Amino acid sequence: MLNRKAILGAACLVPLMTLGACVTSTGPVEVTRFHAEDKVALLGRGSIAVEAAPGMEADSLELGTYRAAVGRELARLGYNEVPAGEGSQVAEVRIRRAIMSPVREGGPVSVGVGGSTGSYGSGVGVGVGIDLSGRPKDEVMTELAVVIRQRLTGEPLWEGRAQFAVKAGAPLAETQLAAAHLAEALFVDFPGESGETIEVKQ
């Protein structure tokens, strides 16, 4: 189910840094795609290789999991996936992860003073409340970005990114599950409306 939503601000995503001011709660996958209308006919057909984007470690096991997930989605769309270095088109895959540290509103200790009446007469009661719930859990934000290019010219035909945040330690924070989750959302209604951001609830 899709819930279309206009984005009013930039996403806060800084790889491998602890963020305090910008915290995104767990929710649907946020997806944005771009393409030129005159290139749409070239998409979803022919041979394509799924490769690491420039600057990414091609032999990374984590990236390999995302490449496999993207390849499955491209095959579902009608592409014929071929080995790296081959094919008329190439899908460049990039991933980024960030640790989001929630900031608690107010102090952890509250003190209240008020009047009270007991069996020993009137008096003043002082109550001290201590928040024992602990520090909120960090969140892991993951972004999957893919650019589809013409192999010979390097011309971009389509690009998109999908991101979501989950509590640290949650199953979807694991690479295997997150890769499939993000890749599926990224290619929903491919190629999508250019420049529009949607929320994909799975």
ZADO-1210 file (C-alpha; in nm, 4 decimals, padded with zeros to 6 digits):
<atoms>
<atom x="00.0000" y="00.0000" z="00.0000" code="MET" pos="1"/>
<atom x="00.1337" y="00.3399" z="-00.0949" code="LEU" pos="2"/>
<atom x="00.0897" y="00.6586" z="00.0992" code="ASN" pos="3"/>
<atom x="00.2168" y="00.9456" z="-00.1184" code="ARG" pos="4"/>
<atom x="00.3801" y="01.2276" z="00.0718" code="LYS" pos="5"/>
<atom x="00.5608" y="01.5438" z="-00.0359" code="ALA" pos="6"/>
<atom x="00.8986" y="01.5916" z="00.1254" code="ILE" pos="7"/>
<atom x="00.9488" y="01.9327" z="00.2800" code="LEU" pos="8"/>
<atom x="01.3011" y="01.8879" z="00.4100" code="GLY" pos="9"/>
<atom x="01.6196" y="01.6981" z="00.3389" code="ALA" pos="10"/>
<atom x="01.6740" y="01.3616" z="00.5072" code="ALA" pos="11"/>
<atom x="01.9286" y="01.3499" z="00.7890" code="CYS" pos="12"/>
<atom x="02.1758" y="01.0790" z="00.6947" code="LEU" pos="13"/>
<atom x="02.5430" y="01.0956" z="00.7884" code="VAL" pos="14"/>
<atom x="02.7308" y="00.7661" z="00.7433" code="PRO" pos="15"/>
<atom x="02.8711" y="00.6136" z="01.0622" code="LEU" pos="16"/>
<atom x="02.8100" y="00.9226" z="01.2733" code="MET" pos="17"/>
<atom x="02.6007" y="00.9603" z="01.5868" code="THR" pos="18"/>
<atom x="02.3184" y="01.2028" z="01.5344" code="LEU" pos="19"/>
<atom x="02.1360" y="01.3739" z="01.8166" code="GLY" pos="20"/>
<atom x="01.9365" y="01.6552" z="01.6623" code="ALA" pos="21"/>
<atom x="01.7696" y="01.4638" z="01.3813" code="CYS" pos="22"/>
<atom x="01.5868" y="01.1469" z="01.4802" code="VAL" pos="23"/>
<atom x="01.3500" y="00.9518" z="01.2595" code="THR" pos="24"/>
<atom x="01.1172" y="00.7038" z="01.4241" code="SER" pos="25"/>
<atom x="01.0580" y="00.3605" z="01.2800" code="THR" pos="26"/>
<atom x="00.8150" y="00.3805" z="00.9908" code="GLY" pos="27"/>
<atom x="00.7603" y="00.2997" z="00.6237" code="PRO" pos="28"/>
<atom x="01.0306" y="00.3039" z="00.3572" code="VAL" pos="29"/>
<atom x="01.0798" y="00.6460" z="00.1986" code="GLU" pos="30"/>
<atom x="01.1449" y="00.6215" z="-00.1756" code="VAL" pos="31"/>
<atom x="01.2430" y="00.8845" z="-00.4334" code="THR" pos="32"/>
<atom x="01.3054" y="00.8193" z="-00.8057" code="ARG" pos="33"/>
<atom x="01.4215" y="01.0299" z="-01.1025" code="PHE" pos="34"/>
<atom x="01.4185" y="00.9661" z="-01.4764" code="HIS" pos="35"/>
<atom x="01.3750" y="01.1448" z="-01.8093" code="ALA" pos="36"/>
<atom x="01.0472" y="01.0750" z="-01.9860" code="GLU" pos="37"/>
<atom x="01.2224" y="01.0138" z="-02.3186" code="ASP" pos="38"/>
<atom x="01.4286" y="00.7331" z="-02.1621" code="LYS" pos="39"/>
<atom x="01.1447" y="00.5314" z="-02.0094" code="VAL" pos="40"/>
<atom x="01.1189" y="00.3034" z="-02.3143" code="ALA" pos="41"/>
<atom x="01.4746" y="00.1827" z="-02.2473" code="LEU" pos="42"/>
<atom x="01.3964" y="00.0679" z="-01.8950" code="LEU" pos="43"/>
<atom x="01.2935" y="-00.2813" z="-01.7882" code="GLY" pos="44"/>
<atom x="01.4330" y="-00.4554" z="-02.0960" code="ARG" pos="45"/>
<atom x="01.7594" y="-00.5940" z="-02.2289" code="GLY" pos="46"/>
<atom x="02.0650" y="-00.7080" z="-02.0364" code="SER" pos="47"/>
<atom x="02.1903" y="-00.5435" z="-01.7196" code="ILE" pos="48"/>
<atom x="02.4730" y="-00.6011" z="-01.4726" code="ALA" pos="49"/>
<atom x="02.4404" y="-00.5087" z="-01.1065" code="VAL" pos="50"/>
<atom x="02.7682" y="-00.3574" z="-00.9882" code="GLU" pos="51"/>
<atom x="02.9158" y="-00.1607" z="-00.6993" code="ALA" pos="52"/>
<atom x="02.8865" y="00.2160" z="-00.7372" code="ALA" pos="53"/>
<atom x="03.2150" y="00.4112" z="-00.7590" code="PRO" pos="54"/>
<atom x="03.3778" y="00.4319" z="-00.4161" code="GLY" pos="55"/>
<atom x="03.2048" y="00.1192" z="-00.2812" code="MET" pos="56"/>
<atom x="03.3936" y="-00.2026" z="-00.2048" code="GLU" pos="57"/>
<atom x="03.2890" y="-00.4427" z="-00.4788" code="ALA" pos="58"/>
<atom x="03.3889" y="-00.7494" z="-00.2726" code="ASP" pos="59"/>
<atom x="03.2009" y="-00.6434" z="00.0427" code="SER" pos="60"/>
<atom x="02.9696" y="-00.9169" z="00.1691" code="LEU" pos="61"/>
<atom x="02.7153" y="-00.6581" z="00.2811" code="GLU" pos="62"/>
<atom x="02.7125" y="-00.4888" z="-00.0588" code="LEU" pos="63"/>
<atom x="02.6894" y="-00.8302" z="-00.2232" code="GLY" pos="64"/>
<atom x="02.3654" y="-00.8949" z="-00.0372" code="THR" pos="65"/>
<atom x="02.2190" y="-00.5674" z="-00.1633" code="TYR" pos="66"/>
<atom x="02.3385" y="-00.6339" z="-00.5189" code="ARG" pos="67"/>
<atom x="02.1643" y="-00.9713" z="-00.5122" code="ALA" pos="68"/>
<atom x="01.8420" y="-00.8144" z="-00.3838" code="ALA" pos="69"/>
<atom x="01.8524" y="-00.5461" z="-00.6555" code="VAL" pos="70"/>
<atom x="01.9226" y="-00.8109" z="-00.9194" code="GLY" pos="71"/>
<atom x="01.6143" y="-01.0089" z="-00.8175" code="ARG" pos="72"/>
<atom x="01.3947" y="-00.7026" z="-00.8497" code="GLU" pos="73"/>
<atom x="01.5402" y="-00.6083" z="-01.1902" code="LEU" pos="74"/>
<atom x="01.4830" y="-00.9622" z="-01.3185" code="ALA" pos="75"/>
<atom x="01.1238" y="-00.9420" z="-01.1980" code="ARG" pos="76"/>
<atom x="01.0827" y="-00.6211" z="-01.3984" code="LEU" pos="77"/>
<atom x="01.1967" y="-00.7888" z="-01.7216" code="GLY" pos="78"/>
<atom x="01.5727" y="-00.7376" z="-01.7298" code="TYR" pos="79"/>
<atom x="01.8150" y="-01.0175" z="-01.8113" code="ASN" pos="80"/>
<atom x="02.0837" y="-00.9981" z="-01.5421" code="GLU" pos="81"/>
<atom x="02.4374" y="-01.0689" z="-01.6625" code="VAL" pos="82"/>
<atom x="02.7804" y="-01.0756" z="-01.4894" code="PRO" pos="83"/>
<atom x="02.9584" y="-00.7534" z="-01.3930" code="ALA" pos="84"/>
<atom x="03.1224" y="-00.5802" z="-01.6858" code="GLY" pos="85"/>
<atom x="02.8704" y="-00.7128" z="-01.9349" code="GLU" pos="86"/>
<atom x="02.5266" y="-00.6014" z="-02.0545" code="GLY" pos="87"/>
<atom x="02.3929" y="-00.2994" z="-02.2373" code="SER" pos="88"/>
<atom x="02.2985" y="-00.1357" z="-01.9063" code="GLN" pos="89"/>
<atom x="02.4530" y="-00.1277" z="-01.5594" code="VAL" pos="90"/>
<atom x="02.2859" y="-00.0779" z="-01.2224" code="ALA" pos="91"/>
<atom x="02.5260" y="00.0859" z="-00.9778" code="GLU" pos="92"/>
<atom x="02.4443" y="00.0063" z="-00.6150" code="VAL" pos="93"/>
<atom x="02.5389" y="00.2198" z="-00.3161" code="ARG" pos="94"/>
<atom x="02.4476" y="00.1706" z="00.0508" code="ILE" pos="95"/>
<atom x="02.4842" y="00.4025" z="00.3480" code="ARG" pos="96"/>
<atom x="02.4167" y="00.3384" z="00.7146" code="ARG" pos="97"/>
<atom x="02.3878" y="00.5799" z="01.0064" code="ALA" pos="98"/>
<atom x="02.3338" y="00.5472" z="01.3807" code="ILE" pos="99"/>
<atom x="02.0572" y="00.7718" z="01.5100" code="MET" pos="100"/>
<atom x="02.0705" y="00.8557" z="01.8817" code="SER" pos="101"/>
<atom x="01.7338" y="00.9775" z="02.0192" code="PRO" pos="102"/>
<atom x="01.7399" y="01.2703" z="02.2602" code="VAL" pos="103"/>
<atom x="01.5132" y="01.2471" z="02.5660" code="ARG" pos="104"/>
<atom x="01.2858" y="01.5467" z="02.6176" code="GLU" pos="105"/>
<atom x="01.3441" y="01.6987" z="02.9644" code="GLY" pos="106"/>
<atom x="01.5570" y="01.5625" z="03.2450" code="GLY" pos="107"/>
<atom x="01.5468" y="01.2075" z="03.3762" code="PRO" pos="108"/>
<atom x="01.4631" y="01.3182" z="03.7315" code="VAL" pos="109"/>
<atom x="01.1525" y="01.5105" z="03.8356" code="SER" pos="110"/>
<atom x="01.0784" y="01.6522" z="04.1807" code="VAL" pos="111"/>
<atom x="00.7305" y="01.7435" z="04.3020" code="GLY" pos="112"/>
<atom x="00.6335" y="01.9291" z="04.6233" code="VAL" pos="113"/>
<atom x="00.2776" y="01.9426" z="04.7539" code="GLY" pos="114"/>
<atom x="00.0606" y="01.9452" z="05.0652" code="GLY" pos="115"/>
<atom x="-00.0567" y="01.6195" z="05.2220" code="SER" pos="116"/>
<atom x="-00.2732" y="01.5083" z="05.5152" code="THR" pos="117"/>
<atom x="-00.2138" y="01.1858" z="05.7007" code="GLY" pos="118"/>
<atom x="-00.3199" y="01.0081" z="06.0204" code="SER" pos="119"/>
<atom x="-00.0625" y="01.2096" z="06.2159" code="TYR" pos="120"/>
<atom x="-00.1982" y="01.5481" z="06.1162" code="GLY" pos="121"/>
<atom x="-00.1254" y="01.7871" z="05.8365" code="SER" pos="122"/>
<atom x="00.2163" y="01.8245" z="05.6853" code="GLY" pos="123"/>
<atom x="00.4054" y="01.8814" z="05.3636" code="VAL" pos="124"/>
<atom x="00.4969" y="01.5863" z="05.1443" code="GLY" pos="125"/>
<atom x="00.7923" y="01.5911" z="04.9097" code="VAL" pos="126"/>
<atom x="00.7837" y="01.3438" z="04.6238" code="GLY" pos="127"/>
<atom x="01.0828" y="01.2578" z="04.4070" code="VAL" pos="128"/>
<atom x="01.0147" y="01.0818" z="04.0781" code="GLY" pos="129"/>
<atom x="01.3001" y="00.9075" z="03.9002" code="ILE" pos="130"/>
<atom x="01.2615" y="00.7867" z="03.5408" code="ASP" pos="131"/>
<atom x="01.3955" y="00.4312" z="03.5368" code="LEU" pos="132"/>
<atom x="01.2992" y="00.3548" z="03.1775" code="SER" pos="133"/>
<atom x="01.6566" y="00.4056" z="03.0623" code="GLY" pos="134"/>
<atom x="01.8019" y="00.5748" z="02.7585" code="ARG" pos="135"/>
<atom x="01.5971" y="00.5297" z="02.4382" code="PRO" pos="136"/>
<atom x="01.7463" y="00.2776" z="02.1983" code="LYS" pos="137"/>
<atom x="01.9523" y="00.3963" z="01.9042" code="ASP" pos="138"/>
<atom x="01.8058" y="00.3606" z="01.5581" code="GLU" pos="139"/>
<atom x="01.9838" y="00.2300" z="01.2505" code="VAL" pos="140"/>
<atom x="01.9065" y="00.4176" z="00.9302" code="MET" pos="141"/>
<atom x="01.9907" y="00.2451" z="00.6033" code="THR" pos="142"/>
<atom x="01.9768" y="00.3923" z="00.2537" code="GLU" pos="143"/>
<atom x="01.9918" y="00.1988" z="-00.0727" code="LEU" pos="144"/>
<atom x="02.0676" y="00.4032" z="-00.3848" code="ALA" pos="145"/>
<atom x="02.0712" y="00.2689" z="-00.7417" code="VAL" pos="146"/>
<atom x="02.1610" y="00.4387" z="-01.0706" code="VAL" pos="147"/>
<atom x="02.0850" y="00.2632" z="-01.4010" code="ILE" pos="148"/>
<atom x="02.3128" y="00.3742" z="-01.6858" code="ARG" pos="149"/>
<atom x="02.3788" y="00.2975" z="-02.0491" code="GLN" pos="150"/>
<atom x="02.6927" y="00.0857" z="-02.0542" code="ARG" pos="151"/>
<atom x="02.8594" y="00.2462" z="-02.3563" code="LEU" pos="152"/>
<atom x="02.7899" y="00.6118" z="-02.2867" code="THR" pos="153"/>
<atom x="02.7549" y="00.6165" z="-01.9071" code="GLY" pos="154"/>
<atom x="02.4351" y="00.8169" z="-01.9490" code="GLU" pos="155"/>
<atom x="02.1992" y="00.7815" z="-01.6497" code="PRO" pos="156"/>
<atom x="01.8557" y="00.6452" z="-01.7417" code="LEU" pos="157"/>
<atom x="01.7044" y="00.6148" z="-01.3945" code="TRP" pos="158"/>
<atom x="01.8061" y="00.6690" z="-01.0346" code="GLU" pos="159"/>
<atom x="01.6367" y="00.6087" z="-00.7067" code="GLY" pos="160"/>
<atom x="01.6951" y="00.5822" z="-00.3345" code="ARG" pos="161"/>
<atom x="01.5084" y="00.4134" z="-00.0523" code="ALA" pos="162"/>
<atom x="01.5682" y="00.4574" z="00.3194" code="GLN" pos="163"/>
<atom x="01.4192" y="00.3537" z="00.6500" code="PHE" pos="164"/>
<atom x="01.5088" y="00.3474" z="01.0189" code="ALA" pos="165"/>
<atom x="01.4593" y="00.0701" z="01.2737" code="VAL" pos="166"/>
<atom x="01.5553" y="00.0217" z="01.6361" code="LYS" pos="167"/>
<atom x="01.9054" y="-00.1114" z="01.6863" code="ALA" pos="168"/>
<atom x="01.8870" y="-00.4864" z="01.7362" code="GLY" pos="169"/>
<atom x="01.5581" y="-00.5239" z="01.5474" code="ALA" pos="170"/>
<atom x="01.5470" y="-00.8020" z="01.2844" code="PRO" pos="171"/>
<atom x="01.5181" y="-00.5501" z="00.9996" code="LEU" pos="172"/>
<atom x="01.8451" y="-00.3925" z="01.1076" code="ALA" pos="173"/>
<atom x="02.0169" y="-00.7061" z="00.9782" code="GLU" pos="174"/>
<atom x="02.1644" y="-00.6815" z="00.6282" code="THR" pos="175"/>
<atom x="01.9825" y="-00.9804" z="00.4782" code="GLN" pos="176"/>
<atom x="01.6338" y="-00.8602" z="00.5712" code="LEU" pos="177"/>
<atom x="01.7032" y="-00.4914" z="00.5161" code="ALA" pos="178"/>
<atom x="01.8385" y="-00.5516" z="00.1653" code="ALA" pos="179"/>
<atom x="01.5263" y="-00.7332" z="00.0467" code="ALA" pos="180"/>
<atom x="01.2999" y="-00.4828" z="00.2229" code="HIS" pos="181"/>
<atom x="01.4624" y="-00.1769" z="00.0650" code="LEU" pos="182"/>
<atom x="01.5069" y="-00.3255" z="-00.2830" code="ALA" pos="183"/>
<atom x="01.1421" y="-00.4293" z="-00.3022" code="GLU" pos="184"/>
<atom x="01.0266" y="-00.0827" z="-00.1965" code="ALA" pos="185"/>
<atom x="01.2673" y="00.0946" z="-00.4323" code="LEU" pos="186"/>
<atom x="01.1236" y="-00.0730" z="-00.7424" code="PHE" pos="187"/>
<atom x="00.7541" y="-00.0510" z="-00.6532" code="VAL" pos="188"/>
<atom x="00.5603" y="00.0784" z="-00.9589" code="ASP" pos="189"/>
<atom x="00.8870" y="00.1090" z="-01.1532" code="PHE" pos="190"/>
<atom x="00.9988" y="00.3534" z="-01.2881" code="PRO" pos="191"/>
<atom x="00.7732" y="00.5689" z="-01.0671" code="GLY" pos="192"/>
<atom x="00.6908" y="00.9375" z="-01.0919" code="GLU" pos="193"/>
<atom x="01.0100" y="01.1339" z="-01.1484" code="SER" pos="194"/>
<atom x="01.0970" y="01.3636" z="-00.8582" code="GLY" pos="195"/>
<atom x="00.8183" y="01.2360" z="-00.6328" code="GLU" pos="196"/>
<atom x="00.8818" y="01.0893" z="-00.2891" code="THR" pos="197"/>
<atom x="00.6496" y="00.8163" z="-00.1657" code="ILE" pos="198"/>
<atom x="00.6187" y="00.6094" z="00.1496" code="GLU" pos="199"/>
<atom x="00.5956" y="00.2358" z="00.0942" code="VAL" pos="200"/>
<atom x="00.4322" y="00.0396" z="00.3739" code="LYS" pos="201"/>
<atom x="00.5131" y="-00.3307" z="00.3543" code="GLN" pos="202"/>
</atoms>
